[in-house]
Amino acid sequence: MATNVSIARPLERWGGVRVFAHPGSAALIGALVVLVFFAAQSAPFRSLGGISNWLDPASLFGISSVFVALLMIGGEFDLSAGVMTASSGLVAGLIGTQTGLNIWFCLLLALVFAVCIGLLNGLIVVKTSLPSFIVTLGTFLSLQGLNLGVTKLVAHQVYAGGIDQVSGYSSAHAVFASTIDIGSGSFPISIVWWLAVTAAAAWLLARTRFGNWIFSAGGAPLAARSVGVPVRRTKILLFVGTAFSGWLVGTIEAMRLAAVQATQGVGNELTFIVAAVIGGCLLTGGHGSVIGAAAGALIYGMAQQGIVYLNWNSDWLYLFLGVLLLTAALLNHFVRLFAMQARS
């Protein structure tokens, strides 16, 4: 059932200057500026090989950033999204290497595990009204401890290796970790996954009833509930979505490396939030863009590799991201004001 809640959707009219009222416009413009900045100074950066190098990290961060953006639009946070990549990969890797089961079945078990964690996060948040920041911080710490403790107990080391020896690995590798050679560049299939996830999420937000529910649940939950929007169910499903993204990225990395580190993904959750904020998401919910979040991840990928190509100290990456985050937060504030004026 549709709702007339005022924060239901971002502006859908793209004619003329109204394009700048879209929440993802600042991120798209920022991505273009960053691209021109590094490409103008580095020939390797703009080569096919260089493009593949910065699209690779952008795709991995982009997949999770899109789902984190959906959750933030819905008014919640998930600080366990980063560590979930290791947890999912370890579940599949340890079961496969220790039991000899087909890797596809192990990946299915890992997916079930991830969905259960997402459900648990969502249920605790909606049933207790505790801040999702606190709930998922607890999940983050718990999973981090489980990853290290169980891996040491089972594998007697801090990583699960030898995944490439598990039956079914070749076909799983082809689906999640193969590459596409174009000229001098070798483009990982994770880029295809990233584009597919972004397109699906953008369609979900703009063209479906559930997308309307997401904006309503984050922007005006009480009003949305009064007109029949299932706010609690919507938020639970969004938590499941971020857990799924952790499983997908964890699977891609496990199939690519044939091993999973117990500390993999720790700290990435902040990068996902940064990408989402750069993409137009407000910390208060109800506003944002998954295309903008994907562009935010692209900016991160370009900056990470561009700084290397320019022979800068890698520590400058964090200064770059910090300035970018503050700039994006200010731009998003004015974009939102402009969008509200455009609607009136």
Backbone as numpy.savetxt, mean C-alpha at the origin, in Angstrom:
# Nx Ny Nz CAx CAy CAz Cx Cy Cz
-27.11 0.54 -0.92 -27.94 1.72 -0.92 -27.06 2.98 -0.92
-27.38 3.89 -1.78 -26.57 5.09 -1.91 -26.83 6.02 -0.75
-25.94 6.96 -0.54 -26.09 7.91 0.56 -25.82 9.31 0.06
-26.43 10.28 0.72 -26.24 11.67 0.34 -25.31 12.40 1.28
-24.56 11.64 2.08 -23.61 12.26 3.00 -22.67 13.15 2.21
-22.39 14.34 2.74 -21.69 15.36 1.96 -20.27 14.98 1.59
-19.63 14.11 2.37 -18.25 13.75 2.07 -18.22 12.43 1.33
-19.22 12.10 0.61 -19.32 10.77 0.01 -18.26 10.50 -1.04
-18.02 11.45 -1.96 -17.07 11.18 -3.04 -16.24 12.41 -3.33
-15.06 12.20 -3.94 -14.29 13.35 -4.40 -14.96 13.91 -5.65
-14.55 15.09 -6.02 -15.14 15.74 -7.19 -14.91 14.89 -8.42
-15.95 14.66 -9.20 -15.85 13.79 -10.36 -15.77 14.57 -11.67
-15.98 15.89 -11.62 -15.90 16.68 -12.84 -14.46 17.10 -13.07
-13.93 16.71 -14.24 -12.52 16.93 -14.53 -12.30 18.02 -15.57
-13.31 18.80 -15.86 -13.18 19.81 -16.89 -12.44 21.03 -16.39
-11.57 21.62 -17.24 -10.90 22.87 -16.94 -10.13 22.83 -15.64
-10.23 23.92 -14.86 -9.46 24.05 -13.64 -9.95 23.12 -12.54
-11.14 22.54 -12.70 -11.67 21.67 -11.66 -10.82 20.43 -11.45
-9.97 20.10 -12.38 -9.07 18.96 -12.20 -8.22 19.13 -10.94
-7.92 20.38 -10.58 -7.06 20.63 -9.42 -7.80 20.44 -8.10
-9.12 20.23 -8.19 -9.87 19.94 -6.97 -9.84 18.46 -6.65
-9.34 17.63 -7.55 -9.26 16.20 -7.28 -8.18 15.94 -6.24
-8.44 15.08 -5.23 -7.47 14.88 -4.15 -6.13 14.32 -4.59
-6.06 13.67 -5.75 -4.80 13.11 -6.20 -4.01 14.02 -7.11
-4.55 15.21 -7.40 -3.90 16.09 -8.38 -2.52 16.55 -7.91
-2.39 16.89 -6.62 -1.10 17.37 -6.12 -0.02 16.29 -6.25
-0.40 15.03 -5.97 0.57 13.93 -6.07 0.99 13.70 -7.52
0.05 13.77 -8.44 0.37 13.56 -9.85 1.30 14.66 -10.36
1.02 15.89 -9.96 1.88 17.00 -10.35 3.26 16.84 -9.71
3.27 16.43 -8.43 4.53 16.20 -7.73 5.36 15.12 -8.38
4.70 14.04 -8.83 5.41 12.95 -9.49 6.04 13.43 -10.79
5.33 14.27 -11.53 5.87 14.81 -12.77 7.08 15.69 -12.50
7.00 16.52 -11.46 8.11 17.40 -11.10 9.34 16.59 -10.70
9.13 15.56 -9.86 10.25 14.72 -9.43 10.87 13.98 -10.62
10.02 13.48 -11.53 10.51 12.80 -12.72 11.39 13.71 -13.56
10.92 14.91 -13.81 11.69 15.86 -14.62 12.98 16.24 -13.91
12.92 16.42 -12.60 14.10 16.83 -11.82 15.23 15.82 -11.95
14.92 14.55 -11.74 15.97 13.53 -11.79 16.35 13.16 -13.23
15.36 13.10 -14.12 15.64 12.73 -15.50 16.52 13.76 -16.20
16.34 15.02 -15.85 17.13 16.08 -16.48 18.59 16.02 -16.08
18.88 15.42 -14.93 20.25 15.40 -14.42 20.96 14.06 -14.56
20.20 13.01 -14.91 20.81 11.68 -14.96 20.30 10.90 -16.16
21.22 10.60 -17.09 20.85 9.78 -18.25 20.48 8.35 -17.84
21.22 7.72 -16.89 20.81 6.37 -16.46 19.41 6.34 -15.86
19.02 7.39 -15.17 17.70 7.44 -14.54 16.59 7.34 -15.59
16.79 7.98 -16.74 15.75 8.00 -17.76 15.90 6.89 -18.80
16.91 6.02 -18.63 17.06 4.87 -19.52 16.05 3.79 -19.14
15.86 2.81 -20.02 14.92 1.73 -19.71 15.35 0.95 -18.48
16.65 0.73 -18.35 17.15 0.04 -17.17 16.90 0.84 -15.91
17.11 2.16 -15.99 16.87 3.03 -14.84 15.39 3.08 -14.48
14.54 3.15 -15.49 13.09 3.19 -15.24 12.63 1.93 -14.52
13.15 0.79 -14.97 12.78 -0.47 -14.30 13.27 -0.49 -12.86
14.41 0.16 -12.61 14.98 0.17 -11.25 14.13 0.98 -10.29
13.55 2.12 -10.76 12.73 2.89 -9.82 11.26 2.49 -9.84
10.81 1.82 -10.88 9.45 1.31 -10.87 9.31 0.08 -9.96
10.40 -0.65 -9.78 10.36 -1.86 -8.95 9.98 -1.54 -7.49
10.76 -0.70 -6.77 10.35 -0.38 -5.40 9.02 0.37 -5.35
8.78 1.21 -6.36 7.50 1.94 -6.38 6.32 0.99 -6.44
6.46 -0.11 -7.19 5.35 -1.05 -7.32 5.07 -1.77 -6.01
6.13 -2.17 -5.30 5.94 -2.89 -4.04 5.34 -1.97 -2.97
5.85 -0.75 -2.89 5.27 0.21 -1.96 3.87 0.64 -2.42
3.69 0.70 -3.74 2.42 1.16 -4.27 1.27 0.24 -3.98
1.50 -1.07 -4.04 0.42 -2.03 -3.77 -0.14 -1.81 -2.37
0.74 -1.75 -1.38 0.28 -1.56 -0.01 -0.25 -0.15 0.22
0.37 0.84 -0.43 -0.08 2.23 -0.24 -1.51 2.42 -0.72
-1.90 1.74 -1.78 -3.27 1.84 -2.29 -4.26 1.33 -1.25
-3.97 0.18 -0.65 -4.89 -0.38 0.35 -4.87 0.45 1.64
-3.71 0.97 2.01 -3.63 1.85 3.17 -4.43 3.12 2.91
-4.38 3.63 1.69 -5.16 4.82 1.34 -6.66 4.55 1.47
-7.11 3.40 1.01 -8.52 3.04 1.17 -8.92 3.05 2.64
-8.06 2.47 3.48 -8.35 2.42 4.91 -8.35 3.82 5.51
-7.41 4.67 5.11 -7.36 6.03 5.63 -8.56 6.85 5.19
-9.01 6.64 3.96 -10.23 7.31 3.50 -11.41 6.87 4.36
-11.37 5.60 4.79 -12.40 5.07 5.67 -12.22 5.49 7.12
-11.21 6.31 7.41 -11.05 6.89 8.74 -10.21 6.10 9.71
-9.41 5.13 9.24 -8.63 4.29 10.14 -7.18 4.17 9.66
-6.33 3.58 10.53 -4.92 3.34 10.22 -4.59 1.87 10.44
-3.52 1.41 9.79 -3.03 0.05 10.03 -1.51 0.08 10.07
-0.97 0.04 11.28 0.48 0.06 11.44 1.11 -1.32 11.30
0.28 -2.34 11.07 0.81 -3.69 10.90 0.97 -4.07 9.43
0.68 -3.14 8.53 0.72 -3.45 7.10 2.11 -3.83 6.63
3.15 -3.22 7.22 4.51 -3.52 6.79 4.98 -4.88 7.27
4.81 -5.16 8.56 5.29 -6.43 9.12 4.47 -7.61 8.58
3.26 -7.35 8.09 2.44 -8.42 7.54 3.10 -9.05 6.31
3.92 -8.30 5.60 4.61 -8.87 4.43 5.54 -10.01 4.86
6.24 -9.80 5.98 7.12 -10.85 6.50 6.32 -12.01 7.06
5.27 -11.70 7.81 4.46 -12.74 8.43 3.86 -13.67 7.39
3.30 -13.11 6.33 2.69 -13.92 5.28 3.73 -14.77 4.56
4.85 -14.14 4.22 5.90 -14.89 3.55 6.46 -16.01 4.41
6.61 -15.73 5.72 7.14 -16.75 6.62 6.17 -17.91 6.81
4.88 -17.62 6.89 3.90 -18.70 7.02 4.01 -19.64 5.83
4.02 -19.07 4.62 4.11 -19.91 3.42 5.47 -20.61 3.33
6.55 -19.85 3.59 7.89 -20.42 3.46 8.19 -21.50 4.47
7.85 -21.27 5.72 8.15 -22.26 6.76 7.32 -23.53 6.58
6.03 -23.36 6.26 5.20 -24.54 6.05 5.70 -25.34 4.85
6.04 -24.63 3.77 6.50 -25.32 2.57 7.80 -26.06 2.76
8.77 -25.40 3.39 10.09 -26.02 3.55 10.10 -27.10 4.63
9.23 -26.97 5.63 9.24 -27.94 6.72 8.35 -29.15 6.46
7.32 -28.99 5.62 6.38 -30.10 5.39 6.44 -30.67 3.99
6.98 -29.88 3.03 7.03 -30.36 1.65 5.73 -30.18 0.90
4.76 -29.49 1.49 3.50 -29.24 0.79 3.72 -28.32 -0.40
2.84 -28.42 -1.40 2.94 -27.56 -2.57 2.86 -26.10 -2.16
3.69 -25.27 -2.78 3.78 -23.87 -2.37 2.47 -23.13 -2.57
1.67 -23.55 -3.55 0.38 -22.87 -3.75 -0.54 -23.09 -2.56
-0.53 -24.29 -2.01 -1.35 -24.56 -0.83 -0.82 -23.76 0.36
0.50 -23.64 0.45 1.11 -22.86 1.53 0.75 -21.38 1.40
0.73 -20.88 0.17 0.33 -19.49 -0.04 -1.13 -19.27 0.33
-1.97 -20.26 0.06 -3.38 -20.17 0.46 -3.51 -20.12 1.98
-2.74 -20.95 2.68 -2.75 -20.91 4.14 -2.27 -19.56 4.66
-1.26 -19.01 4.02 -0.76 -17.69 4.41 -1.82 -16.61 4.19
-2.58 -16.75 3.09 -3.65 -15.80 2.82 -4.74 -15.88 3.89
-5.09 -17.09 4.29 -6.07 -17.27 5.36 -5.57 -16.63 6.64
-4.28 -16.82 6.94 -3.67 -16.22 8.13 -3.79 -14.69 8.06
-3.45 -14.11 6.91 -3.49 -12.66 6.76 -4.91 -12.13 6.92
-5.87 -12.81 6.30 -7.27 -12.39 6.40 -7.74 -12.44 7.85
-7.33 -13.46 8.58 -7.72 -13.57 10.00 -7.15 -12.42 10.82
-5.91 -12.03 10.54 -5.31 -10.89 11.24 -6.07 -9.61 10.90
-6.40 -9.43 9.62 -7.17 -8.25 9.23 -8.54 -8.22 9.90
-9.21 -9.37 9.94 -10.50 -9.46 10.61 -10.37 -9.13 12.10
-9.33 -9.65 12.73 -9.12 -9.40 14.15 -8.91 -7.91 14.40
-8.08 -7.27 13.59 -7.86 -5.83 13.73 -9.18 -5.07 13.59
-9.93 -5.39 12.55 -11.17 -4.68 12.29 -12.20 -4.89 13.39
-12.33 -6.13 13.84 -13.32 -6.43 14.88 -12.99 -5.72 16.19
-11.72 -5.73 16.56 -11.33 -5.05 17.81 -11.62 -3.56 17.72
-11.31 -2.95 16.58 -11.52 -1.51 16.41 -13.00 -1.16 16.48
-13.84 -1.87 15.73 -15.26 -1.50 15.66 -16.04 -1.93 16.89
-15.59 -2.99 17.56 -16.32 -3.46 18.75 -15.95 -2.68 20.01
-14.72 -2.20 20.09 -14.26 -1.53 21.31 -14.15 -0.02 21.15
-14.14 0.47 19.89 -13.94 1.90 19.60 -12.55 2.39 20.02
-11.62 1.45 20.25 -10.25 1.85 20.50 -9.65 2.44 19.24
-8.72 3.39 19.36 -8.08 3.95 18.17 -7.36 2.86 17.38
-7.55 2.86 16.08 -6.90 1.84 15.24 -5.39 1.96 15.31
-4.90 3.16 15.60 -3.46 3.35 15.76 -2.92 2.44 16.87
-3.63 2.40 18.02 -3.19 1.60 19.15 -3.38 0.10 18.87
-4.52 -0.26 18.31 -4.83 -1.66 18.05 -3.81 -2.27 17.09
-3.55 -1.58 15.99 -2.63 -2.14 14.99 -1.17 -2.01 15.41
-0.88 -1.07 16.31 0.47 -1.02 16.89 0.71 -2.28 17.72
-0.31 -2.69 18.47 -0.20 -3.94 19.21 -0.04 -5.14 18.30
-0.78 -5.14 17.19 -0.64 -6.22 16.20 0.75 -6.22 15.59
1.26 -5.04 15.29 2.60 -4.90 14.72 3.65 -5.52 15.64
3.60 -5.16 16.92 4.58 -5.69 17.87 4.43 -7.20 18.06
3.18 -7.66 18.10 2.93 -9.09 18.27 3.46 -9.89 17.09
3.18 -9.42 15.88 3.64 -10.13 14.69 5.16 -10.09 14.57
5.74 -8.95 14.94 7.20 -8.85 14.89 7.84 -9.87 15.83
7.27 -10.01 17.03 7.80 -11.00 17.97 7.58 -12.41 17.49
6.39 -12.69 16.92 6.11 -14.02 16.39 7.04 -14.37 15.24
7.27 -13.40 14.36 8.14 -13.65 13.21 9.53 -14.10 13.66
10.09 -13.37 14.61 11.44 -13.72 15.09 11.43 -15.01 15.90
10.49 -15.11 16.85 10.47 -16.26 17.73 10.19 -17.57 17.02
9.17 -17.60 16.17 8.80 -18.84 15.48 9.86 -19.23 14.46
10.40 -18.24 13.74 11.42 -18.55 12.73 12.67 -19.15 13.37
13.11 -18.58 14.48 14.27 -19.15 15.19 13.96 -20.53 15.73
12.73 -20.72 16.21 12.36 -22.01 16.79 12.29 -23.11 15.73
11.73 -22.77 14.56 11.52 -23.78 13.53 12.73 -23.93 12.60
13.26 -22.78 12.14 14.35 -22.83 11.16 15.73 -22.66 11.78
15.78 -22.32 13.07 17.04 -22.11 13.80 17.87 -20.99 13.19
17.21 -20.02 12.62 17.85 -18.84 12.06 16.77 -17.77 11.93
17.13 -16.58 11.45 16.16 -15.49 11.41 15.54 -15.32 10.02
15.63 -16.34 9.19 14.97 -16.28 7.89 14.56 -17.69 7.46
13.60 -17.73 6.56 13.16 -18.99 5.97 13.70 -19.05 4.55
14.63 -19.95 4.30 15.23 -20.07 2.97 14.85 -21.36 2.29
15.33 -21.53 1.06 15.08 -22.76 0.32 13.68 -22.89 -0.23
12.97 -21.77 -0.37 11.60 -21.83 -0.89 11.58 -22.31 -2.34
12.67 -22.06 -3.05 12.74 -22.49 -4.44 12.81 -24.00 -4.59
13.02 -24.72 -3.49 13.05 -26.18 -3.54 11.69 -26.81 -3.28
10.70 -25.99 -2.95 9.36 -26.48 -2.65 8.61 -26.73 -3.96
7.83 -27.80 -4.02 7.08 -28.10 -5.24 6.10 -26.98 -5.57
5.97 -26.69 -6.86 5.07 -25.63 -7.31 5.71 -24.27 -7.35
6.98 -24.20 -6.95 7.65 -22.89 -6.89 7.75 -22.24 -8.27
8.05 -23.00 -9.29 8.26 -22.42 -10.64 7.03 -21.68 -11.13
5.86 -22.30 -10.98 4.64 -21.64 -11.45 4.30 -20.44 -10.59
4.52 -20.53 -9.28 4.26 -19.39 -8.40 5.22 -18.24 -8.71
6.46 -18.58 -9.00 7.45 -17.57 -9.36 7.03 -16.85 -10.64
6.50 -17.60 -11.60 6.08 -17.00 -12.86 4.94 -16.00 -12.65
4.03 -16.31 -11.73 2.88 -15.43 -11.48 3.25 -14.21 -10.67
4.13 -14.38 -9.68 4.39 -13.31 -8.74 5.76 -12.64 -8.87
6.71 -13.28 -9.52 8.06 -12.73 -9.49 8.80 -12.79 -10.82
8.11 -13.07 -11.91 8.77 -13.10 -13.21 9.07 -11.68 -13.69
9.82 -11.57 -14.75 10.17 -10.26 -15.31 9.82 -10.21 -16.79
9.63 -9.00 -17.28 9.33 -8.76 -18.68 10.46 -7.90 -19.25
11.21 -8.45 -20.20 12.35 -7.73 -20.77 11.88 -6.82 -21.91
12.20 -5.54 -21.77 11.90 -4.54 -22.81 13.18 -3.76 -23.06
13.79 -4.01 -24.19 15.06 -3.36 -24.48 16.10 -3.70 -23.44
16.71 -2.66 -22.86 17.74 -2.87 -21.84 17.15 -2.97 -20.44
15.84 -2.88 -20.33 15.21 -2.93 -19.02 14.54 -4.26 -18.75
14.61 -4.71 -17.50 13.95 -5.94 -17.08 12.90 -5.54 -16.04
11.65 -5.52 -16.45 10.58 -4.99 -15.62 9.89 -6.12 -14.84
9.89 -6.04 -13.51 9.25 -7.09 -12.71 7.74 -7.09 -12.87
7.13 -8.25 -12.76 5.69 -8.36 -12.93 4.93 -7.69 -11.78
5.65 -7.34 -10.71 5.02 -6.61 -9.61 4.45 -5.28 -10.10
5.03 -4.72 -11.16 4.50 -3.48 -11.73 3.10 -3.72 -12.28
2.88 -4.87 -12.92 1.56 -5.22 -13.44 0.57 -5.38 -12.29
1.00 -6.04 -11.21 0.15 -6.19 -10.04 -0.23 -4.82 -9.47
0.75 -3.93 -9.41 0.52 -2.58 -8.88 -0.51 -1.83 -9.72
-0.34 -1.85 -11.03 -1.28 -1.16 -11.91 -2.68 -1.76 -11.81
-2.75 -3.09 -11.73 -4.05 -3.76 -11.63 -4.75 -3.42 -10.32
-3.99 -3.43 -9.22 -4.56 -3.10 -7.91 -5.04 -1.65 -7.89
-4.24 -0.74 -8.44 -4.61 0.68 -8.46 -5.86 0.91 -9.31
-5.92 0.28 -10.47 -7.09 0.44 -11.34 -8.35 -0.11 -10.68
-8.22 -1.28 -10.05 -9.38 -1.88 -9.39 -9.85 -1.02 -8.22
-8.92 -0.50 -7.43 -9.28 0.33 -6.28 -9.89 1.65 -6.73
-9.36 2.24 -7.81 -9.92 3.50 -8.32 -11.35 3.28 -8.82
-11.58 2.18 -9.52 -12.94 1.85 -9.98 -13.86 1.63 -8.78
-13.36 0.93 -7.77 -14.16 0.65 -6.57 -14.62 1.95 -5.92
-13.70 2.91 -5.78 -14.05 4.17 -5.12 -15.00 5.02 -5.95
-14.79 5.06 -7.25 -15.53 5.99 -8.09 -16.84 5.44 -8.62
-16.96 4.11 -8.74 -18.09 3.56 -9.48 -18.96 2.58 -8.71
-18.66 2.32 -7.45 -19.44 1.31 -6.74 -20.05 1.88 -5.47
-21.07 1.19 -4.99 -21.71 1.56 -3.74 -20.74 1.45 -2.57
-19.91 0.41 -2.60 -18.95 0.22 -1.53 -17.96 1.39 -1.46
-17.59 1.94 -2.60 -16.72 3.11 -2.62 -17.38 4.29 -1.94
-18.67 4.45 -2.17 -19.41 5.52 -1.51 -19.44 5.29 0.00
-19.58 4.04 0.41 -19.58 3.70 1.83 -18.24 4.06 2.48
-17.14 3.82 1.75 -15.81 4.10 2.30 -15.68 5.58 2.64
-16.04 6.46 1.69 -15.96 7.89 1.94 -16.88 8.31 3.07
-18.06 7.74 3.10 -19.03 8.09 4.14 -18.58 7.62 5.51
-18.04 6.39 5.58 -17.60 5.84 6.86 -16.46 6.65 7.46
-15.60 7.21 6.60 -14.48 8.00 7.09 -14.83 9.46 7.32
-15.72 10.01 6.50 -16.01 11.44 6.59 -17.11 11.80 7.56
-18.15 10.97 7.62 -19.29 11.28 8.49 -19.94 9.98 8.94
-19.26 9.22 9.80 -19.75 7.88 10.17 -21.13 7.89 10.83
-21.41 8.86 11.70 -22.70 8.88 12.38 -23.83 9.16 11.40
-23.61 10.13 10.52 -24.62 10.44 9.52 -24.78 9.27 8.54
-23.67 8.65 8.19 -23.73 7.52 7.26 -24.51 6.36 7.86
-24.26 6.08 9.13 -24.97 4.99 9.79 -26.47 5.27 9.86
-26.83 6.54 10.01 -28.24 6.89 10.14 -29.01 6.69 8.84
-28.30 6.67 7.70 -28.98 6.46 6.42 -28.73 5.05 5.88
-28.23 4.16 6.73 -28.15 2.76 6.36 -26.82 2.27 5.86
-25.77 3.08 5.93 -24.44 2.62 5.50 -23.88 1.68 6.57
-23.44 0.47 6.19 -22.86 -0.48 7.17 -21.43 -0.06 7.51
-21.28 0.92 8.35 -19.97 1.50 8.66 -19.02 0.47 9.24
-19.49 -0.32 10.22 -18.62 -1.30 10.85 -18.14 -2.35 9.86
-19.06 -2.88 9.06 -18.67 -3.89 8.08 -17.68 -3.32 7.07
-17.91 -2.08 6.66 -17.02 -1.43 5.70 -15.60 -1.33 6.26
-15.47 -0.90 7.50 -14.15 -0.74 8.10 -13.46 -2.09 8.29
-14.21 -3.10 8.68 -13.61 -4.43 8.84 -13.05 -4.92 7.51
-13.82 -4.75 6.44 -13.36 -5.17 5.12 -12.12 -4.40 4.69
-12.03 -3.14 5.07 -10.85 -2.35 4.72 -9.61 -2.86 5.46
-9.77 -3.27 6.71 -8.65 -3.87 7.44 -8.22 -5.19 6.79
-9.20 -5.96 6.33 -8.88 -7.20 5.61 -8.10 -6.86 4.33
-8.47 -5.75 3.69 -7.77 -5.33 2.48 -6.31 -5.02 2.71
-6.00 -4.30 3.80 -4.58 -4.00 4.07 -3.80 -5.28 4.40
-4.47 -6.22 5.09 -3.81 -7.50 5.38 -3.56 -8.27 4.09
-4.53 -8.22 3.17 -4.34 -8.87 1.87 -3.16 -8.26 1.12
-3.04 -6.94 1.18 -1.91 -6.30 0.48 -0.58 -6.76 1.06
-0.54 -6.96 2.40 0.68 -7.49 3.01 0.99 -8.88 2.51
-0.06 -9.70 2.37 0.13 -11.05 1.83 0.66 -10.99 0.39
0.07 -10.12 -0.44 0.48 -10.05 -1.84 1.93 -9.59 -1.98
2.30 -8.54 -1.27 3.68 -8.05 -1.34 4.63 -9.08 -0.75
4.24 -9.70 0.37 5.08 -10.73 0.97 5.28 -11.91 0.05
4.24 -12.28 -0.68 4.34 -13.39 -1.64 5.28 -13.03 -2.79
5.14 -11.81 -3.29 6.00 -11.36 -4.39 7.47 -11.41 -3.97
7.76 -10.90 -2.77 9.14 -10.86 -2.32 9.66 -12.27 -1.99
8.80 -13.13 -1.43 9.23 -14.49 -1.12 9.54 -15.27 -2.39
8.71 -15.12 -3.42 8.94 -15.83 -4.68 10.15 -15.25 -5.42
10.38 -13.97 -5.25 11.50 -13.34 -5.93 12.83 -13.75 -5.31
12.90 -13.77 -3.99 14.16 -14.04 -3.29 14.33 -15.49 -2.87
13.24 -16.26 -2.93 13.22 -17.65 -2.45 13.59 -17.74 -0.98
13.39 -16.65 -0.26 13.68 -16.60 1.18 12.93 -15.42 1.77
12.66 -15.49 3.08 11.96 -14.41 3.78 12.68 -14.11 5.08
13.08 -12.85 5.27 13.69 -12.41 6.51 12.61 -12.14 7.55
12.87 -12.49 8.80 11.88 -12.29 9.86 11.61 -10.81 10.12
12.55 -9.95 9.78 12.38 -8.51 10.01 11.94 -7.77 8.75
11.63 -8.49 7.71 11.25 -7.88 6.44 10.00 -7.01 6.61
10.01 -5.84 5.99 8.84 -4.97 5.99 8.69 -4.07 7.20
9.47 -4.30 8.25 9.36 -3.47 9.45 9.78 -2.03 9.11
8.95 -1.07 9.43 9.22 0.33 9.13 8.55 0.82 7.86
8.15 -0.10 6.98 7.52 0.31 5.73 6.13 0.90 5.93
5.49 0.58 7.06 4.14 1.08 7.29 4.10 2.61 7.28
5.17 3.25 7.75 5.21 4.71 7.73 5.32 5.23 6.31
6.06 4.52 5.47 6.18 4.92 4.06 4.83 4.80 3.36
4.05 3.77 3.69 2.72 3.63 3.09 1.84 4.81 3.46
1.91 5.22 4.73 1.10 6.36 5.18 1.57 7.64 4.50
2.89 7.80 4.38 3.43 8.98 3.69 2.92 9.03 2.25
2.97 7.89 1.55 2.48 7.85 0.16 1.01 8.19 0.09
0.23 7.69 1.05 -1.21 7.97 1.06 -1.49 9.44 1.33
-0.74 10.05 2.26 -0.93 11.47 2.56 -0.51 12.32 1.37
0.62 11.97 0.75 1.04 12.68 -0.46 -0.05 12.56 -1.53
-0.73 11.41 -1.55 -1.79 11.17 -2.52 -3.10 11.85 -2.22
-3.17 12.61 -1.13 -4.38 13.38 -0.87 -5.22 12.88 0.29
-4.79 11.83 0.97 -5.58 11.30 2.10 -5.40 12.20 3.32
-6.51 12.47 3.99 -6.48 13.22 5.23 -6.42 12.26 6.41
-5.73 12.66 7.47 -5.65 11.82 8.66 -7.00 11.69 9.35
-7.90 12.60 9.05 -9.23 12.57 9.65 -10.21 11.71 8.86
-9.80 11.20 7.68 -10.66 10.32 6.89 -11.62 11.08 6.00
-12.30 10.32 5.13 -13.32 10.88 4.27 -12.84 11.58 3.02
-11.55 11.59 2.77 -11.02 12.33 1.62 -9.72 11.67 1.19
-9.53 11.50 -0.11 -8.29 10.92 -0.60 -8.44 10.29 -1.96
-7.35 9.74 -2.46 -7.34 9.17 -3.80 -6.34 8.02 -3.85
-6.76 6.88 -4.38 -5.82 5.75 -4.52 -4.86 6.01 -5.66
-5.30 6.74 -6.68 -4.38 7.10 -7.76 -3.31 8.03 -7.21
-3.71 8.95 -6.33 -2.75 9.81 -5.68 -1.78 9.03 -4.82
-2.28 8.01 -4.10 -1.41 7.17 -3.27 -0.41 6.42 -4.13
-0.86 5.91 -5.28 0.04 5.24 -6.21 1.11 6.20 -6.72
0.71 7.46 -6.97 1.67 8.48 -7.39 2.64 8.79 -6.27
2.15 8.78 -5.02 3.04 8.99 -3.88 4.10 7.91 -3.79
3.69 6.65 -4.02 4.66 5.55 -4.03 5.64 5.70 -5.18
5.16 6.19 -6.31 6.03 6.42 -7.47 7.08 7.48 -7.14
6.66 8.53 -6.46 7.59 9.57 -6.03 8.68 8.97 -5.14
8.26 8.10 -4.21 9.23 7.46 -3.32 10.22 6.62 -4.12
9.73 5.81 -5.06 10.61 4.99 -5.88 11.58 5.81 -6.70
11.10 6.90 -7.29 11.97 7.75 -8.10 13.01 8.43 -7.22
12.60 8.91 -6.04 13.54 9.59 -5.16 14.60 8.62 -4.64
14.17 7.42 -4.28 15.10 6.43 -3.74 16.20 6.11 -4.73
15.84 5.89 -5.98 16.84 5.54 -6.99 17.50 6.77 -7.59
16.75 7.86 -7.71 17.31 9.07 -8.29 18.47 9.63 -7.47
18.33 9.57 -6.14 19.41 10.03 -5.27 20.67 9.20 -5.48
20.50 7.90 -5.72 21.65 7.02 -5.99 22.29 7.40 -7.32
21.47 7.61 -8.34 22.01 7.96 -9.66 22.75 9.29 -9.65
22.35 10.20 -8.77 23.02 11.50 -8.68 24.19 11.47 -7.71
24.47 10.27 -7.14 25.59 10.08 -6.22 25.45 10.92 -4.95
24.22 11.14 -4.53 24.00 11.81 -3.26 24.06 10.79 -2.13
24.29 11.28 -0.93 24.21 10.43 0.25 22.76 9.97 0.42
22.57 8.67 0.65 21.21 8.14 0.74 20.42 8.71 1.91
21.14 9.30 2.89 20.44 9.90 4.02 19.56 11.08 3.59
19.87 11.68 2.45 19.07 12.80 1.97 17.66 12.36 1.58
17.48 11.05 1.39 16.15 10.55 1.02 15.11 10.93 2.07
15.48 10.82 3.35 14.53 11.09 4.42 14.21 12.58 4.52
15.21 13.43 4.28 14.95 14.87 4.22 14.00 15.17 3.07
14.26 14.56 1.94 13.42 14.75 0.76 11.97 14.35 1.06
11.81 13.18 1.67 10.47 12.69 1.97 9.78 13.55 3.03
10.55 14.02 4.01 9.97 14.86 5.05 9.44 16.17 4.49
10.24 16.82 3.66 9.81 18.06 3.03 8.61 17.80 2.12
8.66 16.70 1.40 7.57 16.35 0.50 6.28 16.10 1.26
6.39 15.42 2.41 5.21 15.13 3.21 4.57 16.41 3.72
5.38 17.33 4.26 4.84 18.58 4.76 4.21 19.41 3.64
4.89 19.45 2.49 4.35 20.18 1.35 3.04 19.57 0.89
2.99 18.24 0.82 1.78 17.56 0.38 0.63 17.80 1.34
0.92 17.79 2.66 -0.13 18.02 3.64 -0.74 19.41 3.46
0.12 20.41 3.22 -0.39 21.76 3.00 -1.19 21.85 1.70
-0.66 21.25 0.64 -1.38 21.28 -0.64 -2.71 20.56 -0.54
-2.73 19.42 0.15 -3.98 18.67 0.29 -5.03 19.49 1.04
-4.58 20.26 2.01 -5.50 21.11 2.76 -6.17 22.12 1.83
-5.36 22.77 0.99 -5.93 23.76 0.08 -6.74 23.12 -1.04
-6.30 21.94 -1.50 -7.06 21.22 -2.53 -8.44 20.86 -2.00
-8.51 20.41 -0.74 -9.79 20.06 -0.15 -10.70 21.28 -0.05
-10.13 22.42 0.37 -10.92 23.65 0.44 -11.43 24.04 -0.94
-10.56 23.91 -1.95 -10.96 24.23 -3.31 -12.08 23.31 -3.79
-11.96 22.01 -3.44 -12.97 21.05 -3.85 -14.32 21.36 -3.21
-14.30 21.75 -1.95 -15.54 22.09 -1.26 -16.18 23.33 -1.87
-15.36 24.31 -2.27 -15.90 25.50 -2.92 -16.45 25.18 -4.30
-15.77 24.23 -5.00 -16.21 23.86 -6.35 -17.56 23.16 -6.32
-17.80 22.41 -5.23 -19.08 21.70 -5.12 -20.24 22.64 -4.80
-19.91 23.74 -4.11 -20.98 24.64 -3.67 -21.47 25.55 -4.78
